[in-house]
Amino acid sequence: GPRHAVNNMAQAQNTQSQAHRQNVRSKSAHGGTVHNNLNMYQELAQAMKQKVQNSYKLIETLQRRAASIEKSLDQTSSSLGSLEKALMDKDPLLQLCQWRLEQREKRPLREQVRDLVETALEDEKAVLMDTQRKLKDAIRKTKATIHDLRQSLHDCQQDIEHKMQALSVDEQCLRSTETSMHRVVERTPPSRSSTPRSPNSMKQSRHQVALHESGRNEADRLRDAEKMNRAFASEEELARALREESARLERQCGQMAAEARSRMERKLQERIQETQHMRRCLESELHETQAKINETKNTMSETKHQIQALDEPIDMTANCASMRKMRASKEGITDPVSTTLQGHRMVILKHQKELTSHHQYEKTNLQDLQQRRTQLKDDLRDKTTSLHIDMNVLTHEVVRLNGQTWTGVSKSKAAYMGQVDRGWVPGAVAVRPRPRSALR
């Protein structure tokens, strides 16, 4: 009886003690679980917020870089258009230079000398061809840069899309985590007296290793994005430097072409003045030669008249001498009259011979003068033809009309050349434009 009851009570008390201890441990586990769970919620939320914040910063940086790349791409494309226009502008100048060379080949043969104008035209042609080569090389580099910028823009935009998609996922997870944490807090509010449970040291170690690894991955992600941004910035800097170099090249090529054209036109003007001066000299010499021809003809006419005038005294002396031979033999002496007649005849014949010789020389001189006049006329004609060609070459310039390229006459130059030679008539010669593909 009583012993059995005591034993039962002891066992009941022991069981109650065990239950109490278990209840205490369970309550402690409840508080630790809630505390640790909330800590992990907070840690997760903080990690997600930091991830979202990092993503926003990266996306903002990349978006600014993408906008900058687009601006650089537009500026480089504009630079390409300017280079192509500069190249196209050189082509009609080169055609005009070649046309001028061809026109000067049409000069008379005796005027086809290798003068300073021809040298200046060849120099201008070489300069224009050199500028075209440099511009084509710049166009090739600019196109390659545009291709690289477009690829960089594509890579940047693609990376932005990937990061925005990941950001959207992370924000959704962050909202879900915060919502879940609020429900957990409402369902199992943390107790003030509860103390967190220390996790297993091995699990804690593995967690720290995982955190370190994931943190390193995130740092690598940030560094990769920064590295990509710096690479894009470097490409933009190269594109900017190329644009500046291209702009300097355009100015340099334009200046070189203008200086070469100015030198050529200056030499051509000097050649025109020289030819015009030579024409005046030829015209003056031709006038003097013609005057000498007229004078020689007059002299010849007078000499011929004088020769003809000697026929009368020659006939008179011959008749008198013949009649005096008919005198009586006693009177047929050589008297002063006979001597005078003989002397008169000899003087007349001497002058006849002298005048005939002069007349022959006059004929020879007249032929020489006429030959020189012909040569002067030929030379003057060739000089005039050469002058008109050079004047035509100088007054023509490049004109664009209705998509066609022409060499038109400059009104100001034509007016000036008209004062140089009023007999000159300017003309217009078409230059066929080269196909656009040939400019590449």
C-alpha positions in Angstrom: 0.0 0.0 0.0 1.7 3.1 1.3 5.1 2.2 -0.3 3.5 1.8 -3.6 1.8 5.1 -3.4 5.1 6.8 -2.4 6.8 5.2 -5.4 4.1 6.4 -7.7 4.3 9.9 -6.4 8.1 9.8 -6.8 7.9 8.7 -10.3 5.2 11.3 -11.1 7.4 14.0 -9.6 10.4 12.8 -11.6 8.3 12.8 -14.8 7.1 16.3 -14.0 10.7 17.4 -13.5 11.7 15.9 -16.8 8.6 17.5 -18.5 9.5 20.9 -16.9 13.1 20.7 -18.0 11.9 19.8 -21.5 9.4 22.6 -21.5 12.1 25.0 -20.5 14.4 23.7 -23.3 11.6 23.8 -25.8 10.7 27.4 -24.9 14.3 28.3 -25.1 14.5 26.6 -28.5 11.3 28.5 -29.5 12.9 31.9 -28.7 16.2 31.0 -30.3 14.5 29.7 -33.4 12.4 32.9 -33.7 15.5 35.1 -32.9 17.8 33.3 -35.3 15.1 33.1 -38.0 14.5 36.9 -37.7 18.2 37.5 -37.8 18.6 35.5 -41.0 15.6 37.4 -42.4 17.2 40.7 -41.6 20.6 39.5 -43.0 18.9 38.3 -46.1 16.9 41.5 -46.5 20.1 43.5 -45.9 22.0 41.5 -48.5 19.2 41.9 -51.0 18.9 45.7 -50.4 22.7 46.0 -50.9 22.4 43.9 -54.0 19.6 46.0 -55.3 21.5 49.2 -54.4 24.6 47.9 -56.2 22.5 47.0 -59.3 20.9 50.4 -59.4 24.3 52.1 -59.2 25.7 49.8 -61.9 22.7 50.3 -64.2 22.9 54.1 -63.7 26.6 54.1 -64.5 26.1 51.9 -67.6 23.1 53.9 -68.8 25.3 57.1 -68.6 28.0 55.2 -70.5 25.5 54.0 -73.1 24.2 57.6 -73.6 27.8 58.8 -73.9 28.6 56.0 -76.4 25.6 57.0 -78.5 26.7 60.6 -78.4 30.3 59.6 -79.5 28.7 57.4 -82.2 26.7 60.3 -83.5 29.7 62.6 -83.4 32.0 60.0 -85.1 29.3 59.4 -87.8 29.1 63.1 -88.4 32.9 63.1 -88.7 32.7 60.3 -91.2 30.2 62.3 -93.3 32.5 65.3 -93.2 35.4 63.2 -94.3 33.4 61.7 -97.2 32.3 65.2 -98.2 35.9 66.4 -98.1 36.9 63.5 -100.3 34.1 64.1 -102.8 35.0 67.8 -102.9 38.6 66.9 -103.9 37.4 64.8 -106.8 36.1 67.6 -109.1 39.2 69.7 -108.2 41.3 66.8 -109.4 39.2 66.5 -112.6 39.6 70.2 -113.2 43.4 69.9 -112.7 43.5 67.0 -115.2 41.3 68.9 -117.6 43.7 71.9 -117.4 46.6 69.7 -118.2 44.8 68.2 -121.2 43.8 71.7 -122.4 47.4 72.9 -122.3 48.4 69.8 -124.4 46.3 71.4 -127.2 48.7 74.4 -127.5 50.7 74.7 -130.8 53.7 72.4 -131.0 56.2 75.2 -130.6 54.4 76.4 -127.4 54.4 73.0 -125.8 57.3 73.6 -123.5 57.6 72.3 -119.9 57.0 75.5 -118.2 56.4 76.5 -114.6 52.6 76.3 -115.1 52.8 72.6 -116.1 55.0 71.9 -113.1 52.6 73.7 -110.8 49.6 71.7 -112.3 51.5 68.5 -111.8 52.3 69.5 -108.2 48.6 70.4 -107.6 47.5 67.0 -109.0 50.0 65.2 -106.7 48.8 67.2 -103.7 45.1 66.4 -104.5 45.9 62.7 -104.9 47.8 62.7 -101.7 45.0 64.4 -99.8 42.5 61.8 -101.3 44.7 59.0 -100.1 44.9 60.5 -96.6 41.2 61.1 -96.4 40.4 57.6 -97.6 42.7 56.2 -94.8 40.9 58.4 -92.3 37.6 57.2 -93.6 38.7 53.6 -93.2 39.8 54.2 -89.6 36.6 56.1 -88.8 34.4 53.3 -90.1 36.4 50.8 -88.0 35.9 53.0 -85.0 32.1 53.3 -85.6 32.0 49.5 -85.8 33.7 49.2 -82.5 31.5 51.9 -80.9 28.4 50.1 -82.1 29.7 46.8 -80.7 30.4 48.5 -77.4 27.0 50.1 -77.4 25.4 46.7 -78.0 27.5 45.1 -75.3 26.6 47.9 -72.9 22.9 47.8 -73.6 22.9 44.0 -73.4 24.6 44.2 -70.0 22.1 46.8 -68.9 19.3 44.5 -69.9 20.8 41.6 -68.0 21.3 43.7 -64.9 17.8 45.1 -65.1 16.3 41.6 -65.4 18.4 40.5 -62.4 17.4 43.7 -60.5 13.7 42.9 -61.2 14.2 39.4 -59.8 16.1 40.7 -56.7 13.5 43.4 -56.0 10.7 40.8 -56.3 12.6 38.5 -53.9 13.2 41.5 -51.5 9.5 42.3 -51.4 8.7 38.6 -50.9 11.3 38.4 -48.1 10.0 41.5 -46.3 6.4 40.3 -46.6 7.3 36.8 -45.3 9.3 38.3 -42.4 6.3 40.5 -41.4 4.1 37.4 -41.4 6.6 35.5 -39.3 6.9 38.3 -36.8 3.1 38.5 -36.6 2.8 34.7 -36.2 5.7 34.2 -33.9 6.7 37.5 -32.3 10.1 37.4 -30.7 10.3 37.2 -26.9 12.3 39.8 -25.0 13.7 37.1 -22.6 14.6 34.7 -25.4 18.3 34.4 -26.2 19.6 33.4 -29.6 20.9 29.9 -30.0 24.5 29.5 -31.0 24.6 27.5 -34.3 26.8 24.6 -34.7 30.4 25.7 -35.2 30.9 23.6 -38.3 27.7 25.0 -39.8 28.7 28.5 -38.8 32.1 28.0 -40.5 30.6 26.7 -43.7 28.2 29.7 -43.7 31.0 32.1 -43.3 32.9 30.5 -46.1 29.9 30.7 -48.3 29.3 34.4 -47.4 33.0 35.1 -48.2 32.7 33.3 -51.5 29.5 35.0 -52.5 30.8 38.4 -51.3 33.9 37.8 -53.5 31.6 37.0 -56.5 29.6 40.2 -55.9 32.9 42.2 -55.7 34.0 40.5 -59.0 30.7 41.5 -60.5 31.2 45.1 -59.5 34.8 45.1 -60.7 33.8 43.5 -64.1 31.2 46.2 -64.6 33.8 49.0 -63.7 36.3 47.3 -66.0 33.8 47.3 -68.8 32.9 50.9 -68.1 36.6 51.9 -68.3 37.0 49.9 -71.5 34.1 51.7 -73.1 35.5 55.1 -71.9 38.8 54.2 -73.4 37.1 53.5 -76.8 35.3 56.8 -76.6 38.6 58.6 -75.9 40.1 56.9 -78.9 37.1 57.9 -81.0 37.4 61.5 -79.7 41.1 61.6 -80.6 40.4 60.2 -84.0 37.7 62.9 -84.6 40.1 65.6 -83.7 42.8 64.1 -85.9 40.3 63.9 -88.8 39.2 67.5 -88.3 42.9 68.6 -88.4 43.4 66.4 -91.5 40.4 68.0 -93.2 41.7 71.5 -92.5 45.2 70.5 -93.5 44.1 68.9 -96.8 41.9 71.9 -97.6 44.8 74.2 -97.0 47.2 72.2 -99.0 44.8 72.0 -101.9 44.1 75.7 -101.7 47.8 76.6 -101.6 48.6 74.3 -104.5 45.7 75.8 -106.6 46.9 79.3 -105.6 50.4 78.6 -106.7 49.2 77.2 -110.0 47.0 80.1 -110.7 49.8 82.6 -109.8 52.2 80.8 -112.2 49.4 80.7 -114.9 48.8 84.5 -114.5 52.5 85.1 -114.8 52.6 82.9 -117.9 49.7 84.8 -119.4 51.4 88.2 -118.7 54.6 86.9 -120.2 52.8 85.6 -123.3 50.9 88.8 -123.6 54.1 90.8 -123.4 55.7 88.6 -126.0 52.6 89.1 -128.2 53.0 92.9 -128.0 56.7 92.5 -128.9 55.8 90.3 -131.9 53.0 92.7 -133.0 55.5 95.6 -132.7 58.1 93.7 -134.7 55.5 92.6 -137.2 54.5 96.3 -137.6 58.1 97.4 -138.1 58.7 94.5 -140.6 55.6 95.4 -142.5 56.7 99.1 -142.6 60.1 98.0 -143.8 58.5 95.8 -146.5 56.5 98.8 -147.7 59.6 101.0 -147.7 61.5 98.3 -149.6 58.8 98.0 -152.1 58.8 101.8 -152.6 62.6 101.7 -152.9 62.4 98.9 -155.5 59.9 100.9 -157.4 62.1 103.9 -157.4 65.1 101.9 -158.3 63.3 100.3 -161.2 62.2 103.7 -162.3 65.7 105.0 -162.2 67.0 102.0 -164.2 64.3 102.6 -166.8 65.2 106.3 -166.9 68.7 105.3 -168.0 67.4 103.9 -171.2 67.1 107.4 -172.7 70.8 108.6 -172.2 72.0 105.1 -173.3 70.0 105.3 -176.5 71.1 109.0 -177.0 74.8 108.2 -176.7 74.5 105.2 -178.9 72.7 107.2 -181.6 75.1 110.1 -181.5 78.1 107.8 -181.7 76.5 106.0 -184.7 75.7 109.3 -186.5 79.2 110.7 -185.9 80.7 107.7 -187.6 79.1 109.1 -190.7 81.3 112.2 -190.8 83.8 112.8 -193.6 87.0 110.8 -193.1 88.9 114.0 -192.7 86.6 115.0 -189.8 86.4 111.6 -188.3 88.8 112.3 -185.6 88.5 111.6 -181.9 87.5 114.9 -180.7 86.3 116.1 -177.2 82.7 115.4 -178.3 83.6 111.7 -179.0 85.5 111.5 -175.7 82.6 113.1 -173.8 80.0 110.8 -175.4 82.1 107.8 -174.6 82.5 109.0 -171.0 78.8 109.7 -170.7 77.9 106.2 -171.9 80.4 104.6 -169.6 78.9 106.5 -166.6 75.4 105.6 -167.6 76.2 101.9 -168.0 78.1 101.9 -164.7 75.1 103.3 -162.9 72.8 100.9 -164.7 74.8 98.0 -163.5 74.9 99.4 -160.0 71.2 100.1 -159.9 70.5 96.6 -161.3 72.6 95.1 -158.5 70.8 97.2 -155.9 67.5 96.1 -157.3 68.5 92.5 -157.0 69.5 93.0 -153.4 66.2 94.8 -152.8 64.3 91.7 -154.1 66.3 89.4 -151.9 65.7 91.7 -148.8 62.0 91.9 -149.7 61.8 88.1 -149.8 63.6 87.8 -146.5 61.3 90.4 -145.0 58.2 88.7 -146.2 59.5 85.4 -144.9 60.2 87.0 -141.5 56.7 88.5 -141.6 55.2 85.1 -142.2 57.3 83.6 -139.3 56.2 86.5 -137.0 52.6 86.0 -138.0 52.8 82.2 -137.3 54.5 82.8 -134.0 52.0 85.5 -133.1 49.1 83.2 -134.0 50.6 80.4 -131.9 51.2 82.8 -129.0 47.6 84.0 -129.3 46.3 80.4 -129.3 48.4 79.5 -126.4 47.4 82.6 -124.5 43.7 82.0 -125.1 44.1 78.4 -123.9 45.8 79.6 -120.7 43.2 82.2 -120.2 40.4 79.6 -120.7 42.2 77.3 -118.2 42.6 80.1 -115.6 39.0 81.3 -115.8 37.4 77.9 -115.3 36.4 76.7 -111.9 34.4 73.9 -110.3 30.6 74.4 -110.3 27.9 72.0 -109.0 24.6 72.2 -110.7 21.7 69.8 -110.4 23.9 67.0 -109.1 26.3 67.4 -112.0 29.9 68.7 -111.8 30.9 71.3 -114.3 33.9 73.6 -115.0 32.2 76.9 -115.4 33.7 80.3 -116.2 34.4 82.6 -113.3 32.7 86.0 -114.1 35.3 88.0 -112.2 38.3 86.3 -113.8 36.6 86.4 -117.2 36.1 90.1 -116.9 39.8 90.6 -116.0 40.9 88.4 -118.9 38.6 90.3 -121.2 40.7 93.4 -120.5 43.9 91.4 -121.2 42.7 90.4 -124.7 39.4 91.6 -126.1 39.5 89.0 -128.8 39.3 86.1 -126.3 35.9 84.4 -125.9 35.5 82.1 -122.8 33.9 78.7 -123.2 32.4 76.1 -120.8 33.6 72.5 -120.8 31.7 69.7 -119.0 33.5 67.4 -116.7 31.8 64.1 -116.2 31.4 63.3 -112.5 33.0 60.1 -111.2 30.7 57.5 -109.7 30.2 57.7 -105.9 31.7 54.2 -105.5 35.0 55.5 -107.0 35.3 57.9 -104.1 35.6 55.1 -101.5 
